[in-house]
Amino acid sequence: MNINPRPRIFVSSLMTGYSDIRAAASRTIERSSCEPVLAENFPAGTMSPRTACLDGVASCDGIVLILGARYGEPTAAGISATEEEYREAVLLKKHIFVFLEVGNREP
């Protein structure tokens, strides 16, 4: 029985154009003796990607938020998926680690 499971860390960022950065984040989380949780590794299922990601945030101990120049397309909630994941983490009082790319950002 594993008494001290590895902390689970959700990786949140845009998907398009961030595959290398997400992979690097995953490797770093793994090297830190934590379990990386990435949406691209979720199995195919019947729930929406939005629900799967928000459930992923809820199932984790923390979230790595990677923010760059682009905000992302607004979801039905009127905000980007990354912002929804951040808000879920705040609501659930998760540990939040924010990484900002240098440069100008969309509003």
DAVENTA-V811651 format. One record per residue. N is the residue number from 1. OMEGA is omega in radians with two decimals (NA if undefined). Layout:
BEGIN
n:omega
N:OMEGA
N:OMEGA
END
This chain:
BEGIN
n:omega
1:-3.14
2:-3.09
3:-3.13
4:3.12
5:3.12
6:3.05
7:3.12
8:-3.10
9:3.13
10:3.11
11:-3.10
12:3.07
13:2.93
14:3.10
15:-3.07
16:3.10
17:-3.08
18:-3.06
19:3.14
20:-3.14
21:3.11
22:3.11
23:3.11
24:3.09
25:3.13
26:3.13
27:-3.13
28:3.09
29:3.12
30:3.13
31:3.12
32:3.14
33:3.06
34:3.13
35:3.09
36:3.10
37:-3.10
38:-3.11
39:-3.10
40:3.09
41:3.12
42:3.08
43:3.05
44:-3.11
45:-3.10
46:-3.14
47:-3.14
48:3.08
49:3.13
50:-3.13
51:3.13
52:-3.13
53:3.12
54:3.03
55:3.09
56:3.09
57:-3.10
58:-3.08
59:-3.06
60:3.09
61:-3.11
62:-3.12
63:2.98
64:-3.10
65:-3.11
66:-3.07
67:-3.14
68:-3.05
69:-3.07
70:3.14
71:-3.08
72:-3.13
73:3.07
74:3.07
75:3.08
76:3.12
77:3.12
78:3.11
79:-3.14
80:3.10
81:3.13
82:3.11
83:3.08
84:3.14
85:3.09
86:-3.13
87:3.10
88:3.11
89:3.10
90:-3.13
91:-3.09
92:3.09
93:3.09
94:2.99
95:-3.10
96:3.11
97:-3.04
98:3.07
99:-3.12
100:3.00
101:3.08
102:3.08
103:3.13
104:3.14
105:3.00
106:3.11
107:NA
END
